[in-house]
Amino acid sequence: MTEKPWSGRFTAQTDAFVEAFTASVSFDQRLYAYDIKGSIAHARMLAHVSVLTDAECNKIVEGLNKIEAEIERGEFNWSVALEDVHMSIETQLTQKIGAVGKKLHTGRSRNDQIATDIRLYLRDEIDGIQADLTRLIKALAELAERQAETLMPGFTHLQSAQPITFGHHLLAWCEMLLRDKGRLQDCRQRLNSLPLGAAALAGTSYPIDRPYTAQLLGFDTIAENSLDAVSDRDFVIEFTAAAALLMMHLSRFSEELILWSSAQFQFIELSDAFCTGSSIMPQKKNPDVPELVRGKTGRVYGHLMSLLTLMKSQPLAYNKDNQEDKEPLFDTIDTLKGCLRVYADMIPTMQVQSEQMYSAAQRGFTTATDLADYLVRKGVAFRDAHEIVGKAVRHCIETGKDLHELQIDEFKAFSPLIDEKVYELLTLEGSVKARDHLGGTAPNQVRAAVRRLQERL
């Protein structure tokens, strides 16, 4: 039976089931590189303040580097009896280099050790997610530029509202994802604070140099309060909240891709590489990727609620409850990275059915607002213009016509102010071209917005 580093207080072995129940090594071994990185920095700090000799420090660092190499080669033996990633590595270190390995834990606790590991890990993962997010935004922006003049119906309440350009629609998704990118950056800035040195909860009596450790590990600031440093996981919750918002945006985008690729819309066609078929219906081409992303959004929402509930009633300082923070965090990261990767790969391969979009934009009286604006410029109050156009639309419904199909005498029956120039405004091209302002849907505004977006990235 493995002797545990804390066994001096105990007279009986841990129950076998309890040992397995309380162990986290099956999942927190993912943190091994960060645990070793933090331990090396801690050892160097201890040597810096003369708690360790340089020779002891070098021996510890050499041993930790060898352990890291063993883990990466798949030769390391992870043991449930050693509970977690920290004790597994420390025990192996002592077996490799002897008693000097037992000095590594001087001036620290697993409480500040794990808080440091998670911050180091999450910092790197956010950087990777930011890169994936940037790749997706660039893919959308490039498609938007190519589709700057492609006309489609814009929707409210999923009803045809006004004509817009497909490029403008895609840029709306870019704006959402840019805000997600900013939230992740804010989260990274707040989590980049060193907890190491807080020890179990009260700090340590050794003459540690926390600014030196922070410098070695690339932390911008140092946790000011030892109780807070080891006990709170708000940075994990903040990340998961940002991830949930990002997934919400991807889910909304997924919903549109699913609708657009249906036989009822036929606005786009997804590449075969990102779709599957039916086991019974040979004609089917199912948009499984966006459907699965839409489904995985609920998974991340669940992790956010789990983490909020985990923290909601914990007294200061560290509690074993916090062992339960890692699996939701790890799965959130894996889910988010997978969704971003598959979308960044899928978007450039998507085929746009521009003729079908144009045809759809011609239906549903999408230029009705343009007619109302035309009357306003003729001196009609907007509310009166709204009523006039509403009556014209009702007439169109009764006669089976669209607005641009009405004869001039039919228009004049609703308002004598309408003349032949109205037809220029009732075209889809005229409608989008008229919205030529910052944030508008006009093609030249879409191209300008893409240029600004590229600068922001």
N, C-alpha and C positions, 0 to 999 in steps of 0.2 A: 504494500500500500504506500502511495506517495505521501510524504510528509509535507504538509502545507506550511508556507512561511509564517502563518499566524497561529500555528498549532500549540504554541507554548502555554496558552491560557486554558487549553482544553484537555480533558482526560479521556475522552472517547472519540472514536473515529466518526466522521460524518456518515450518516445513513446513505446508502448507495443511491436510493432514489432522490433524496434531497441533493446529493452531490450533482446528479444529472439535471435535476430541476433548477438548481440555482446557477449552473454553469452557463457562460455566454460564449465560450471559445468557438463553438460551432459557427457563429456568425461574426463575432468581433475580430476574428483572425484577419478579416479584410483590412483591418487597421495596422497590420504588422509593420509596414514601411514607415508609417507615421509614429508608431510607438518607438521604433528603433531610432528614428530621426530625433524625436524628443529626448530619448535616453542619452543619445550621443551629446546633444546640446547640454543636457543636465550634467553629464560627467565632465564636460569641458568647463562648465561654470564652476563645478566643485573644485576642479584643479585650479581655476583662475583665482578662487578665494582661499586656496591652500587647504581645503578640507580633504582633497585627494592629492597625492603626489602626481607629477607628470607621468611617471612610469605606470602608476596605477590607472590613470586616465587612458593612456595609450593602450594598455592591455585590455581595458573594458571596450574601448572603441574598436579595436581589432577583433575582439570576440563578437561584438554586435554585428560588425560587417560580415563576418563569416556566417553568422546565423541568418542574416538577410539573404545571403547567397544560397544557403541551404533551403530556405523557404521558397525562393524563386525557382530552384531546381526540383521542388516537390519532395525533398528529402527530410523535411522537418516533421517530427511526430507531435501532433497536437493531441493533448490529453485532457479529457473532461475532468479528471482528478485535479488538474491545475487551474480549473475554473475559467480563466480568461486569457486573453492575448498577453497581458502584462506578466502574469505569473509564469506562463509557458516560456516566454522569452527569457525572463530573469533566471528561472531555474536552469534552463539550458546553458545560459551564460556562465553560471556558477559551476556547472559540470565541466565546462570547457576550460575555464581559466582559474578555477579554484576559489578560495575564500575572498579574493578581492572582488569577485562578482557580487558578493553580498553587500558591498559598500555602495553600489550604484543607487540604492533606494534611500540613501541618506538625504534628509531634508525634503523629502517628497512623500506623497501618498498616492494610492491608486485613484483617489478622488480627483486630485488636480492633474494626474497623469492622463486619465481618460478624457477629462474636459479639454486638455491640450490636444490629444490625439484627434478628437472629433473636429475641433476647429481647424487643425492642419489639413485633415482629410476633406472637410467640406469646402475649405478655401480652394483647394485644387479642383474639386468637382465643379464648383461654380465657374471657375475659369474654363473648364472643358465645356460646360453647358453653354456658357456665353459664346464660345466659338461655334458650337452647333447652331445656336440661335441666330448668330450673324450669318451663317451659311444659308439658313432658311430665308432670312429677310432678303439677302442678296438675290436668291433665286426668284422670290416673289417680285422684287423690284425690276429685275431683268425682264421677266415676263410682262410686267406692267408697262414697261417702255415699249415692248414689241406690240402690245395691245392698246396703245394710247388712243387709237382711233376706232377700235372695235366697239360697236354700239350694242347695248343690252338694256333690258328694263331694270330700273332700280325699284326696289320693293319696300313698302311698309306694310306690316300685318301680313306679309307674304302675298300682297296684292300689288299688281303693277301700279307704280306711282308716277315716276318720271324717267325719261331716258337718261342713261349715264354711259360713260365709257367703261369697258371692262378693266382697263388699266387703273382707272380711278377706284374701282371696287377693290382691286388687289392691293392698292396702296393703303386702303383702310386697314387691312390685316397687318401691313407693315407697321403702321402706327401703333396698333395694339401690342405687337411683339416688341417694338422698341420700348414701350413702357414696361413690359415684362423684363426686358434687358436692364432697364434702369433700376427696377426693384431688386433684381438679383445683385446688382452692383452695390446698392445701398446695404443690402443684407451682408455682403462680403465685407464691407467697410466696418460694420458694427461687430461682426464676429471676430475680426482680426485683432483680438486683444488677448494677451498672454495670461492664462490662469495659473501656470506652473509657478510654484512658490507659495501658493495658498495652502499646500499640504492637505491635511485631512479637512480642516475647516478654519484653523486659527493662525495659519502661518507656521514658521519654524524658528527655532532658536539658533540655527546655524547662520553664519554671516553670508547669506546668499546674495548674489548680484542679479536681480531680476532684469534690469535693463540690458545686461550682457546676454542673458538667455534670450530675451526678446529680439535682440539684434541677430543672434545666431539663427533664430527660427523665422525671421522676417515678419514679426508682429509689429504693427504700427503703434500700439499702446499696451499698457499693462493693467490688468484688472485691479481696481483700486481696493476692493473689499474681498477678503479671503472667503467669507461666508457665501457671498454672491457668486464668486468665481467658481466654486465647486458644485453649487447646488442648482443653478438655473439652467434651463435648456431653451430659453426664449429664442436663441439664435437658430436652433433647430426648427422650432415652431415657425419662426419668421421665414426661414427658407421654404418650409413646406407650404406655408400660406402663399408665398410668391409662386411656388410650383403649381399650386391649385389654381391660381389665377391664370397662369400660362396655359395649363391644361384646359381651363374653361374656354380660353380663346381658341385653342386647337380644336376643341369639341364643336364650337360654333362653326368654325371653318369646315370641319368634317361634315357637319350637317348640310352645309351648302354644296360641298362636293358630291355628297350622296344624292341630293336633289338634282343637281345639275347633270349628273351622269345618268339619270333615269330616262326611260323612254318618253316620259311626260315632258321633260325639259329638253334633253339632248343638247345642252350648252357645251359640254365637255366630254372627252373620252379619256379615261385613265388608261395608262399602259397596261398591257396584259401582265407585265411583271409585277404589278401591284394589285391584281385582282385574282379571284378564284371562280370556279364554276360550281354547278350544282350536280349532285350525285344522281338526280332524277330528271331534271329539266335541262336538256342539252343546249338550249338557246341562252341560258343565263350567263351573265358576266357580273359578278357581285363585287361591289366596292369594299372589300373586306378591310383594307388598311384604314380608311377613314372611319369605318364602323368600329373597328377595334380601338382606335384612338379615342373615339367618343366614349366607348365603354370603359377604357382605362382611366378616364377622367374621374369617374366615381371611386376608383381605387385610391387615387391620390387624395380626394376629398375625405375618404375614410381614414387615411393616415393622419391628416391634419386634425380631425376630431379626436383620434386616438391620442395624439401628442398633447393636445389641449387638456384632455381629460386626465392624462398621466400627471400633469403638473399642477392641476387645479387645487389640490388640497395638501400639498407637501409642506411640512414645516421645514425651517432651516435646520441643518444645512443639507448634506448629501443623504439621500435615501436609496435603498436598493431598487425602488421603483424605476429609477433612471436607467437601469439596465434595459428596460423596455423601450428606450428611445431609438435604439439602433436599427432594429428590423424595419420599422416604418420609414426611417430616414433612408436606409439603404434601398428599399424597394421604390421609394419615391424617386430617388436619383436614377435608378435603373430604368424605371418606367418613363421618366421624362427624357432621358437621353435616347432611348429607343424610339420614342415618338418623334422627337426632333430629327433624328437621323433619317427615319423612313420618309418624313415629309420633305426634307431637303433633297432627298434622292428622287422623290416622286414628282414634285412640282415641275422640274424642267422637262419631264417626259409627257406632261399632260397636253393633249390636243384640244385646241379651242375651236368650237363649231360656230364661227362668226356669223354665217348666214342664218343659222337657227336662232341665235341671239337677236339678230336684227329683226327677224320675222316676229319674234315674241315681243320686241319693243314696240312694234307697230300696232299691237293689240292692247286693249285696255285703256284707251284714251290717255296715254302717257303725256301728251302735250297739252292737256287741258289747262294746266297752270300757266303755260306760255300764252294761251289765249286770254286768260284772265289778266296777266301782266300787260298784254297788248292793249286791252281795254283801259287799264289804269293809265297807261301812257297817253291814251286819248282823252283823259280827264274824268273817267268814271271812277267813283269810289270803289275801293277793293271789295267791300262786302257786296256792293251792287254787281260788280263784275263777276264775283263768285257765283251769285245767283243766276246771272245770265248764262254763264258757261254751264252751270248745273242743268239748266233747262235744255241747252243745246245737246248735252250728253244724253239726257233722257230721250230727246228726239232721235239721236243716233241709235240708241238701243232699240227704240220702237221701229226704226226703218232699216236696221241691220247694217248701218254704216259706221265708219270711224270719222273723227272730226275732219281730217284732211280730205275726206271723200265728199263732204257737203258742198253744194253749189253756193255761189256767192249770194243768190237771192234767198237761200235757206238761212245763211248767216245773218243777212239783213233783217230777217224776220225776228231775230232775237235782239239785234242792235243795229241801227242804221249807221253807226260809226265804223262798222267793219267794212274794209275794202279789200281789193285784190292782193295787197301786200301781206295779208294775213297768212297766205299759203307758205310764204317763206319761213314764217315762224313756226308753222305746224309740222315741218319736217323734223325728223330725229336729229339730223345734222345741225339744223338751225338751233334746235333746243339746247344741245350740249355746247355748241359754239358760243351761245349767249352767256353761258356761265363761266366767263373768262375772268376769274379773279383768284386770288390766293386761296387755295383750298377747294376750288371749283373743279368741275368735271371736264372742262374743255381740254381737248388733246394737248395743246401747248402748255396748259397748266399741269397736266399729268407728267409731261417730259421734264418740266422745271422742277416738279416735286421729286421726281426720281433723282435728279442731280443733287438736290438738297439732301435727300436721304442718304445718298452715297457719301456726301461730306460728313453727315452726322455719324455714319458708321466708322 
